């Protein structure tokens, strides 16, 4: 390429650059509102994204707590069905002891064996946080007791448990089986007035 051609290209480039520089540039006053508007929009989007991130984080914490509570309850109450199936065995051992004649020398060793079996069974239940609900003499509690009948008993406070057909049981404080009870009801007032 000759020197003349180079000079011609440089001149052409200068003309193009001068034309670009001569093009209408927006005034600074026109650009500032657009930039501010874009900035406000970006700040709004940022605030919405932060809010969404906080909500997601809170939701994850709640989910984690719920899962931990569910796992804890699963461990705590895993034996509930098993305990429910074993309670009739305890009931039967208690009934066997009540019906045995301990005065007979022939039955005395059997009675002692059944009593020891029942005691070891009850110790195992206590070790696994199974507690008996034996409410005789206490106020009736529909959360723990099932009323089988109501009896008018003079001298007894109304709504007091006066007899227990079958003990109830709880596992870690949760009711496995309600106690079946007889409850005292108020004696009607027979004053003869009328």
KADA-V550000 format. One record per pair of residues at least 12 apart in sequence whose ideal C-beta (glycine too) atoms are under 10 Angstrom apart, sorted by the first residue. I is the first residue (numbers start at 1). J is the second residue. Records with the same first field share a line. If there is no record, write none. Layout:
I->J / J
//
This chain:
73->172 / 174
75->172
76->129 / 171 / 172 / 173 / 174
77->129 / 171 / 172 / 173 / 174 / 176
78->171
79->125 / 128 / 129 / 130 / 171 / 172 / 176
80->130 / 171 / 172 / 174 / 175 / 176
81->176
82->128 / 130 / 171 / 176
83->125 / 128 / 129 / 130 / 169 / 170 / 171 / 176 / 177
84->169 / 171 / 176 / 177
86->121 / 124 / 125 / 130 / 169 / 176
87->125 / 130 / 132 / 166 / 167 / 168 / 169 / 176 / 177
88->166 / 177
89->117 / 118 / 121
90->118 / 121 / 122 / 125 / 130 / 132 / 167 / 169
91->166 / 167 / 177
92->114 / 118
93->114 / 115 / 117 / 118 / 119 / 121 / 122
94->114 / 115 / 118 / 121 / 122 / 166 / 167
95->166
96->110 / 111 / 114 / 115 / 117 / 118
97->111 / 112 / 114 / 115 / 117 / 118
99->111
100->112 / 114 / 115
102->115
125->169 / 171
128->171 / 172
129->170 / 171 / 172 / 173 / 174
130->169 / 170 / 171 / 172 / 176
131->167 / 168 / 169 / 170 / 171 / 172 / 173 / 176
132->167 / 168 / 169 / 170 / 179
133->145 / 164 / 166 / 167 / 168 / 169 / 170 / 175 / 176 / 177 / 178 / 179 / 181
134->161 / 164 / 166 / 167 / 168 / 169 / 179 / 181
135->160 / 161 / 164 / 167 / 168 / 178 / 179 / 181 / 183
136->160 / 161 / 162 / 163 / 164 / 167 / 179 / 181 / 182
137->156 / 157 / 160 / 161 / 162 / 164
138->159 / 160 / 161 / 164 / 179 / 181
139->157 / 158 / 159 / 160 / 161 / 183
140->158 / 159 / 160 / 161 / 162 / 179 / 181 / 182 / 183 / 184
141->159 / 161 / 168 / 178 / 179 / 181
142->178
143->175 / 178
144->168 / 169 / 170 / 175 / 177 / 178 / 179 / 181
145->161 / 164 / 168 / 175 / 178 / 179 / 180 / 181 / 183
146->165 / 166 / 168 / 177 / 178 / 179 / 180 / 181
147->159 / 161 / 178 / 179 / 180 / 181 / 182 / 183 / 185
148->163 / 164 / 165 / 166 / 179 / 180 / 181 / 182 / 183
149->162 / 163 / 165 / 180 / 181 / 182 / 183 / 185
150->162 / 182 / 183 / 184 / 185 / 186
151->163 / 182 / 183 / 184 / 185
152->184 / 185 / 186 / 187 / 188
153->182 / 183 / 184 / 185 / 186 / 187
154->184 / 187
155->184 / 187
156->183 / 184 / 185 / 186 / 187
157->184 / 186
158->183 / 184 / 185 / 186 / 187
159->183 / 184 / 185 / 186
160->181 / 182 / 183 / 184 / 185
161->179 / 181 / 182 / 183 / 184
162->181 / 182 / 183 / 184 / 185
163->180 / 181 / 182 / 183 / 184
164->179 / 180 / 181 / 182
165->179 / 180 / 181 / 182
166->178 / 179 / 180 / 181
167->179 / 180 / 181
168->180 / 181
//
